[in-house]
Amino acid sequence: MTTMRELIAELPEQLRWAAEMAPPDMPFADEALIVGMGGSGVAGDVAAVFAEAHGRRVTVHKSYGLPGWAVAARPLVIGVSHSGNTEETLSAVEATITEGLPVGATATGGTLIDLAEEYGIPHVLIPAGPQPRAAMGRLSGAVLRLLESAGVVGATATELLEAAQVVEGLLGGDAQQQAEELAEALSGRITVVYGATGIAATAAGRWKTQINENSKAPAYWSAFPELNHNELVGWTAHPGLGAESVGVVFLSDADDDERIGRRALLTRELMKGVAVAGEVTSQGEGVLARLFSLVVVGDLVSVALAEKAGVDPVPVVVIEELKKRLAE
């Protein structure tokens, strides 16, 4: 059985696969709505932050059906589901077909690809893998290439290739040791991850879900500057609880507003008694390289935490049990 560490090591290859694939022709669109959940839905988060950095708009919807504005605005809708059978995503794509909105899809197979073939929906069939969360490179890359084909974003291949190179360098360099040190500081604690709105916040969300699924542990994330208007106060009344039970990781990006850097520094000073596990700074030039450089460290941290807790990172038994009960 392939281990989660081996799956993480496939990320550069996945990003290169996405850069080299030929996306199908898509209808032209000014903006897009990505519908997806969990490890598949994170591809929408990647697309949204990439588009925003390049002056375009991509919105993410993680629920059933379509958001109320979509029928009138008529964005390009892209359904993303690793299995192709995610019920919320299928609900959204079916509503898209009913409303006659432009649509694309990506999956490894399943009902989503069946719908795409039945209705002539342009789609990308990605290679099958054991877990959606271990296919982030392919899923994100496929969504980006579909958006590029539709004209929603510009060329993506160069940034995907840079991201692959940066991640590969980190995996073969200091990232493993950095992850081990962070996991040591976080072991036995609830992890909280902070990052500025944009690249760092998107990566913080990924850290949170990877620790949930791989480490089988609770974790939370928040974004600067909003957290300074509420969450910061939450650390003041019970400093002992924070010191014993919580570990905070700060993520930063080279393109963060300098005012965010000052906020992060002052926040650390004011969080007296709370255990700060450390900080991770993005690497690379392009949006995707910087984002995935933060993501891959979090992936490694989540596996290291699982190993320290003596749990297998791969299975997600409780999610499968929930799906079984929902189907009854």
Residue, then its C-alpha position, 0 to 999 in steps of 0.5 A: m500500500t502506498t504511504m501518505r509520504e509517498l503520495i506527498a512526494e508525487l506532488p511535483e509530478q502531478l503539477r508537471w502532468a497538469a502543465e503538460m496536458a492539453p485541456p479541451d476547448m471551453p466556452f469563453a467566460d469572464e468569470a468562473l464558479i468552482v463547485g467541489m468539496g473537501g480534497s477536491g474543493v481545495a482546487g477551487d481555492v487554488a484557482a480563486v487565489f491564482a485568478e485574484a492575483h492576476g486580476r480576475r474573479v473565480t468564486v468557490h461554492k462548497s455546498y449543494g446546488l448553486p449560489g443564488w447569484a449564479v443563474a443571473a450572472r451566468p459564470l462558467v461553472i466547473g465541477v471538480s470531484h476526485s471520485g466523480n460521485t460527490e453528491e453536493t458537486l453533482s447537485a451543483v452540476e445538475a443545477t447548472i445543466t438545468e439552468g443552461l449555464p456554461v460548464g466544465a468538469t474534472a474527475t477520475g470517473g464516476t457519475l460526473i464524467d458520465l454526465a459530462e459525456e452524456y451532455g457533451i460537457p468539456h472535461v478533464l479525466i485525471p488519473a485515479g488515486p487513493q485519496p482526493r487530498a493526495a491529488m491536489g496537484r492534478l485537481s488544481g492543475a486540471v481546474l486551472r487549465l480548464l479556466e485557461s482554455a475558457g480565457v478566465v485566466g491567462a497561461t498557467a503552464t509556466e507557473l505550474l512548472e515552477a511550482a513543481q520545481v520549488v516543491e521538489g526542492l523543498l522535499g529534497g531539502d529542508a522541508q522534512q526537518q522543518a516539518e518534524e520540528l513543527a510537529e514536535a512543537l504541535s504534538g498533543r496540541i490543537t493546531v491553529v494556523y494563521g495566514a494573511t488573506g490570499i496565498a497564506a490564508t489559502a495554505a492555512g486552510r489546507w494545513k487545517t484539513q490535512i491535519n484533520e484527515n491525516s493526523k486525525a486531530p482537530a485543527y483550525w485556521s484564521a486569516f489576517p487582518e480579520l483575526n485581529h478584530n476578534e480572535l486575538v481577544g480570545w487568547t486573553a482570558h485563559p492563557g494557561l489553556g492556550a499554553e498547554s493545549v494549543g500550538v499556533v503556526f504563522l504562515s507568511d508570503a513574500d507578497d503579504d502587505e507590509r502592514i500584515g507583517r507588523r500585525a503578525l509580529l504584534t499578534r505574537e507578542l500579545m498572545k502571551g502564554v500561547a505556544v507559538a510552534g513556529e513560522v513558515t515563509s513561502q518560496g518561489e516567484g509565481v503565485l502557485a510556487r509560493l502557495f504550494s511551497l507552504v502547502v507541502v510543508g503542512d502536508l509533511v507536518s500532518v504526516a509527522l503528527a500522525e506518526k507521533a500519534g501512532v495513527d495511519p494517515v491514509p484511511v478516513v474511516v469516519i467520513e466513509e461511515l458518514k457516507k454510508r449512513l447518508a446512503e441508507 
